Amino acid sequence: MNHALKPLLLASALLTASAVHAEVKVGFVGTLSGPSADVGRDQLDGFMLALEQLGGKLGGETATVVREDDQQKPEAALVAVNKLLERDKVDVITGLTFANVLMALQAKIASTDVPFVGSVAGPSAAAGAQCKPNLFVTSWQSDVPAEVVGKYLTDKSVKRIVTMTPSFVGGRDKIAGLKRLYKGEIVDEVYTPLSQLDFSAELTKLASQKPDAVYAFYPGGLGVTFVRQYQQAGLLGKIPLYTSNTIEGNALEAMGPAAVGAILGDTWSPGHPSDESRRFVEAFQKKHARLPSAYAAFSYDAAMLLDAALKTTKGNAADRKALSKAIAGATFKSVRGDFRFGNNNFPVQNYHIYTVARGTGGKPEFKMTEANVLKAHPDAYAAQCVAR
């Protein structure tokens, strides 16, 4: 070979490598249709708002987002993920709305080094024995928002409660979390089909049981229906309503006065007092003319996390294992304050109690009423994880 050509060939190879890494391709898989489509929509809108604020770049490289609707169906999610990995050649996948869908993807996630950064679903198995070095969750393990309510109920000496949730992985995780820290009596555990929209029979029975409180978890559009029917059944103000991830963002406006007085446990709501939270809420409302949910906030954080991780890799997303390592150790300013991943790639963070109160003009709004009920709190399954 002509030695004079070697520098030219080297320069060409470097330019080719640079071109390969000049774009970061993100696959978004979420529930964008059906009764709980609001959750997936908020995830997508939160992620895209962060990307817009980052100038359309992640780690300094231009980012494109390929979106797929899983229709809240595991089989549709698997088809979507296969397409994103094999045809679209994405560098990372985010979204991942419902726990049963995420659990159906476990074998596929294990078969690739591509990082998956979920921003809602946090099933217990994925946090424990089935944890993976390339699966991250920016929201929480599903039990924990209920754990903070369980502790609060115990601290307030609430003796007798009834629990209500859809019968799916995420709902059962919530009840498991509540039981972990609640020391009173659970009079009844009510599990309804995920598609059920009429709760009149269950609420009639609840009224007859006369518990000191009810803990309910109904995500997305189910939450709006449940809270409205709770008021219509005459239970508002009679049996205190405690919940996690039922009264969210724009759903609060749809619920209106029916939500006032409800008590929530979570790491973030629009009532979080941090500067990052206030800026995020203001920007989201300005762009979308609605209040963001925690799902939007966690997805916004997912984009900021990826930006921080890709800065560590100098924008190189091709080395999947290096990118996962960078995600695991990335630091960024979360809307919820202190945030880090535990050994299972699930958050270690603070959890608070919020109340829905009447705000300006009588409109309901979120108020943080007790901070750090659980502080720097890991989930209960991290000890079972040996993937990292």
C-alpha angles and dihedrals in degrees: 000000000000105000090214089065095056096081090048092050091047091050090049091051091050092050090049092050090047091052091051091057097038091098133046112209116205124192116208117200115179145134103277100157137044131044094317097044090118089073095055092042091055091048092052094044092049092051094046092048090056091046090051091051088050090056094253091298138112117201089352093302126110110262129208125191123212109195128205131184113224090190086219087284121125092213092053090049091053091051090049094049092048089052093048093049101039106030105023095036093214120190096216138007124219138171110059102168111181128045096225090053093049091049090054089057096054097102092047092049090050091052095061140048092220109120117244113204109188121192104192119014113078109168118185096236092055090052093048133027094358097048116136135202091234098045118088131173120200097186112055141277102280096245097058104073085056092045090062090051090049091053092046092050090050092047089052092048095240101171110189128031142165121217125213129186142138113272102252137104095274093048094049090048089055092054091046089054093049091050091051093068104017112096100183130087122288103211095189140357111213120196119185130186113272089240096050115120102169114075098167095114093048093047092049089054091046091055090053092051092057098204121180089245144347126231112206134178118189116153129212119342090355088067094056091050094046096048093047091050090047088060094042090053088060094245097119107109092010103070111025113237117225120182150154125217095353101097102052136163114294090012088071090066090050091050094047116169091357089077098048111117096022115136120219136193121206145119092250141017131156085270092068107124101214120119092237090053094049092049092048094049092048093049094046093049091047092052101038104023091230139088115266121240125222085259090062090047094050091049091048086054090049090060092047089049092052091048091053092046094049091050086059091053091043090244094306109139096163095086096070097185092050090049092051090050090050091049091051092055102032120128123206140149105273121201087234097053120235112038135163137150121253123220089280095054091251121120128274103202149131124280127205143184119246130186128207105234136174107267136184112335091007094289114142117249139173120260125186103230102171123022127207099007082158114025127199085348122181122198123261095247102056092096089063092058118097099160097103 
